[in-house]
Amino acid sequence: MSKIGKILPVALKTLFTKPSTEAYPYVKKLVEDDFRGKLEFNCDVCIGCNICTRVCPAKAITIEKVEGEEKKFKAIVHLDRCIYCAQCVDSCPKKALKTTQAFELAGFETGNMTVEV
Amino acid sequence: MGKVVVPVGPQHPALKEPEGFSLTLEGEKVVSATVRLGYNHRGIEKACEERTYTQNIYLIERICGICSHTHSTCFIQCVEELAGVEITSRAAYIRTLVGELERIHSHLLWLGVAGHEIGFDTLFMYSWRDRELVMDLLAMLTGNRVNYGINTIGGVRRDVSSEQIKDILKTVDKLEERTKYYIEVLTQETTIVQRLAGVGRLSKEDAIRLGAAGPTARAAGVKRDTRKDDPYAAYGEVPFEVITDQNSDVLGRGIVRVKELMESYKIIRYVLERLPEGELTVKVPKKIPAGEAISRYEAPRGEDVHYVKSNGTEMPERVKVRAPTLANLSSISHMLEGGYLADVPIIIAAIDPCFSCTDRMITVTDREKDSKSMLDWNKLRAYSIDWHKERGLDFSAISHLREDGR
C-alpha cells in the first residue's frame, strides 16, 4: 500500500515549531560535565613520574622541571596534537591531571598551540 | 549504439569520499563497472606497530568516525584473548549498550544520506534531527559525541549511573516512536518506494557468492549477523532477532536498517534492565603474551574483522583490519551492472560505504614497463617533498622540525 505525501503532514506541522538548530557561536552549546576537553594540571601533587608522557598516543604532553625549584613540575601540552582521549588522566597515579569543559581551542598559528597548563 | 566509459571519482560531487568508479555505458544503462580503491590510505596498521596496546586503542578508534566503537572493541577483543582475560559482565553490558547506540546513530545517518541521494531532503533533515537525540546520549555516557573512548583493555572506562539509565530509556522511547514513523514512510511513501524498488538488485545467491556482509546481505535474505553467529560482549544473553528482507534491492536495504533500529531499542532496554553489578575493569599486564588472535564484530555496516599478532612486548607485531565495506565492494560492481547511470549514487550509498576505513595501501603501476610497486612510508614522504619542490615549495629544509616523524 503506497501513499503520496506520507511525510507531508509532519512537514507542515514542523513549519510552526522552533528550529532544531542552535545559533552557535552566538548561543554557546553546553557540554556534559565529564566532557573530555582541555587538560588542567595540579602542580602541587605531580611527582614527575612521566607516565602521562609515556601513555599519550599523540605525544601531546610533556612534564618538565621548574627551573630553580625542588620537585616542582609543569605540564606542557601541544593542543594541536592532543586527541582528547584523557588516557593521561586515567593513568596519572596522583590524579594531577583532569579534563575541563573547554573545547574552543582552535588557533591561527601552529607555534601558539603549545601551552603550559 | 557505441559504448562510452565514464569515470566517476576519485573526486566527484555525488561521492562523499575519494574512490574511483569506471562505468561503461550504453546509452543510459551501465554495462560494466569497475571499482578502484586506494585514494585515502592512512597507514594506520603500520602505525599500530610503533605504539603500545593502550595507545593503539585510540588510534584504532579513529579508523572510522562513525563506527569507532566497533573498531576499538574488535581490537580489544583480540588483545584480551591474547592476554587470556575475561571482562566482567557489567563491562560487557556497557560495551553492548554503547555498541547499540552507535548502531542507532549510524543507521539514522544512513537513512538521511539515502534520502539526500534520491533528492528527498525532507527525510534527510528529519532523520538527522532525530539522530541528535542519540548523539546527546553518547555524549552523556562517554563524554564525546564521536570517538567515545569508552573501551580500555580489560573493560570499560566509565560507569552508567541510575539517572543516566532513566535518561536513556526516556530518549529511547522517543526514538522508537520516530522510528515507527520512518518504517511507515519507507514502506508507504510513493516517491521513495517507486524510486528505490528494483534498484541495485543483488540476489541471495549472488550475495553469498560475492561475500556480502551486514544489511546488504540481510536485505538479500541471507541470515548473517555476527551478533548471533559468533556472540561477543553480552549478545549471547540478549534476545533479539536478525532482520532479513526478501526485496534484495536498495529499498530492502533501507527497510532492514530501520527495522534493525527497533531491535536495537529492544536490546538497549534489556541491557539496562539487567545491568549486572560488578567491577568495570580487570587488570591486564602491559606486556601481552606472544600469539595471534582474530576477532569479529557486527558493525552497523557489516562484519568487521581484526587480527592482532603479539611478540610478547608492549607493542603488537602486526595488526590487520578488514572493514565491512571491503566485503561489500565486490557486490557493488555487480549491483551497478544493468542499472541506470542516475541510480549509481544511491546504489553506492546503499552499502553505507566507508572507503577510508577500507584503504590499505597504494600500488603504483608503471604502464610502460608493466610492473607494479608498493610505496612505503619513507618513499611516500620523499615523493611528497619532491612533488612540492617541483612547485616551488621546499620542505626538505624544514624537515628537521618534525624529527619525531609526525
Interface residues (C-beta under 8 A of the other chain):
Chain A: M1 S2 K3 I4 G5 K6 I7 V10 A11 T14 S20 V31 E32 D34 F35 R36 V55 C56 P57 A58 K59 R81 I83 Y84 C85 A86 Q87 D90 T99
Chain B: R51 T52 T54 Q55 N56 I57 Y58 L59 R62 T122 L123 Y126 R129 E132 A139 M140 G143 N144 N147 G149 T152 R157 R158 Y181 E184 V185 Q188 E189 T190 T191 V193 Q194 D404 R406
